[in-house]
Amino acid sequence: MPQQCFGLTAETLVDKAIELTHIGGHFGGNQQPTPFLCLLLKMLQIQPDMEIVVEFIKNGDYKYVTMLGAFYLRLVGKPMDVYPILEELLADYRKIRKRNTLGWEMLHVDEVADILLKEEYFCDIALPHLVDRYQLEASNALKKYVSPLEADLASDDSSDDDDDSD
């Protein structure tokens, strides 16, 4: 895969990203990089516009393209951009394959988004420090996060109140 990344542009990178079948850092006894990691490195070299990265993330057809865009955004994005965009992925439950050093693991897109928002490492790469969301909310840089589950809980509570009145 590394030799296939030579000469890629932002447009041709999309074609290679569509061919991805798993995510991961490196694998095997000699620590070979995964195609996912090779394309991530190429994205870091090309430095595509943020609109292209957001399109990678918001596409609904190719889950590994979404993961590539999300990981790139987490590496280079500003916290005010990272939180709202990656939090949208918390409602995406598609299964993805992750290649580890010694084998395979099954994850979901929402799990990866949560890891990208909370952990210090992902796919054997140290992530840059991300300012805590509550600090950004306190400084009014971000709106308060409202979980999609809160609306469901509120509607369940109101329906329970209706049942109690009978």
N, C-alpha and C positions, 0 to 999 in steps of 0.2 A: 504493500500500500504506500509506503513512503515515496517510492519512485513514481507512483501514479499521481502524486500531489504536485509534482514539478510542473510549473507553468499554469497552474489553475488560476482562474480569475474569480471574481465574486459570482459571475453567472454560471461558470462551469463547476464551481464548488457545490452549487445546489444539486447538480446532477449526481455528483459523487455522494453527497449527503443522503440522497434518496435511496442509494444502494446500501446504506448501512443496515446491518442486521442485529447489532448489539452495541452497548456502550461499554466503557471500561478504560483502564489506564494501561497497564502492561501485564503480560502473562508469560507463563512458561519459565523454564529454568534459566534461559538467557535474557529474560525480561524484555521480550519483544513488545513494541507499542501496538495497541489496537488501531484499527482504521479510524475509530472515533477520535482517538488522541491525535492521530496524524492530521485529520481534518481540523481539529481544534487548533493545532499549531499553525496550520495554513491560514485559518481565520485570523489568528493573532498577527500573522505576517501581513495579510492583505488589509486588515482593519476596515471591514465593510461599514457602510453608514448604519446608524442606529435603526433607521427605518427597515433596512434589510434584515437586521437581527430580530426586530420585533415581528416581521413577517415569518421568519423561521419559527419563532415561538408560537405564533397564533395560528399556524397552518394546522388544520385538523386531519389531514390525510396521512402524514408521515411522522410518526411518533419519535423516531430517532433524529429527524431534522429539528423537531421541537426541543429535544434534549440537548442537541448541539448548540442551538441558539440560546437556550437557558443557561448552559454552562458558560458560554462565551460572555453573555451578559453579566453573569455573576463575577467573572474575572475582571471585566473592564468597566462595568457600569457604575454609575453613581447610586448611592443608597436610595435616593428619592425616586430613581427609575427602577431599581432592582425590586424593591418590595412590592409595588403595585402590579408589576408584570408577572413576577414569579408567584405571587399569591393567587393569581387567576388559575395557575396550574394546580392548585390544591383541590380543585374540583374535577380534575382529570384522572380517571381511574384505569387508564389503559395499561396493560402489562408490558413490561420491557425486560429484555435480557441484559444482564451485566456480567461481563467476563472478569473474573478475579484472577489473582496470581495463580491459584491452584484449581480453579474450576469455574462454575457458573452459578449465578444467583438470579432469582426472579424478583423484580421490584415493580412498583407502579409509578406512574408519572408523578402523582401527588407525593409519594415518599421521597422521590428524588428532589422535588421542589422544596420539601421540608428540610432535607439534608443540606441543600444549597443555601437555604436561609439561616440554618442554625449551626451547622458543623464547621470545623476548621479545615478539613480535608475532604476531597472527593476524587475518586479515580486516581489515587496516588498523587494528587496535586494539592499543595497548600493553597487555600483560598485567601484572598486579601481580607483584612479585617472589615467587618460590616457593622456600622453603628447600629445599636439596638433600636428597634422600632419605637419603643416607648419614648426614647430620647428625641427622636424625630417628631413624634406626636406632641411632646411637651413643648418643643420649639416651633410648633405649627408648620413644620416642613412637610408633614404628611397628615392626612385625615385619619381619624381613629378607625382602626380596622374593625369591620363588622363581618363576622363569620356567616357564611350562608346557612349554617346550622342554627344560628340564633333566630332567624326568621321562622324556621321550621319549629323550633322549640316554642316560640311565641304563639304560633298558630295552634300547636298542640295544647298549650296551656289554656288558650281561649276556648278550644273545643272541650277541654276537660271541665272548665267552668260552666259551659252550657249543659254538660251532662249532669253536673252536680245540682243544677237548679230544677231538674225534673223531679 
